[in-house]
Amino acid sequence: MPTDACWFFYDCNGCGVKLRPNAGDCCVFCSFGTIPCPPIQETRADRKGATCCGGR
């Protein structure tokens, strides 16, 4: 998972499906990852309340 970028789309190498975030999520990592994306992790650690991926 990149620590300096958000991915809104992801093309699955296994089946070829283009994944998009679920409603309310900012990136595919938030929707389909086993852990939240880095901006969400940092927000939880810092308790600052920043939005996922810079609000994109």
C-alpha positions in Angstrom: 0.0 0.0 0.0 1.5 3.4 -0.9 2.0 5.7 2.0 1.9 8.9 -0.1 -1.0 8.4 -2.5 -4.6 7.3 -2.7 -5.9 5.0 -5.3 -9.5 5.6 -6.3 -9.4 2.8 -8.9 -7.6 -0.5 -8.8 -7.5 -3.1 -11.6 -7.4 -6.6 -10.1 -4.6 -8.6 -11.6 -6.4 -11.9 -10.8 -9.8 -11.3 -12.4 -9.5 -8.0 -14.2 -12.3 -6.2 -12.4 -11.8 -2.5 -11.8 -12.5 -1.9 -8.1 -13.9 1.4 -6.9 -14.3 2.6 -3.3 -17.6 1.8 -1.6 -20.0 4.6 -0.9 -18.5 6.8 1.9 -15.0 5.6 1.5 -12.3 7.7 -0.2 -10.1 5.0 -1.7 -9.9 1.3 -2.5 -7.7 0.7 0.5 -10.4 1.9 2.9 -13.0 -0.3 1.1 -11.1 -3.5 0.4 -7.8 -3.4 2.4 -7.3 -5.4 5.5 -6.1 -2.3 7.3 -7.2 1.4 6.8 -5.2 3.5 4.4 -2.2 5.4 5.7 -4.0 8.8 6.1 -6.7 7.2 8.3 -4.0 5.3 10.3 -2.2 8.6 10.9 -5.4 10.4 11.9 -6.3 7.7 14.4 -2.8 7.9 15.8 -2.7 11.7 16.0 -6.4 12.1 16.8 -6.5 15.2 14.5 -9.7 14.3 12.6 -8.2 14.8 9.1 -10.2 13.3 6.3 -9.1 10.3 4.4 -6.6 10.9 1.6 -6.7 14.7 2.0 -10.5 14.9 1.5 -10.4 13.6 -2.1 
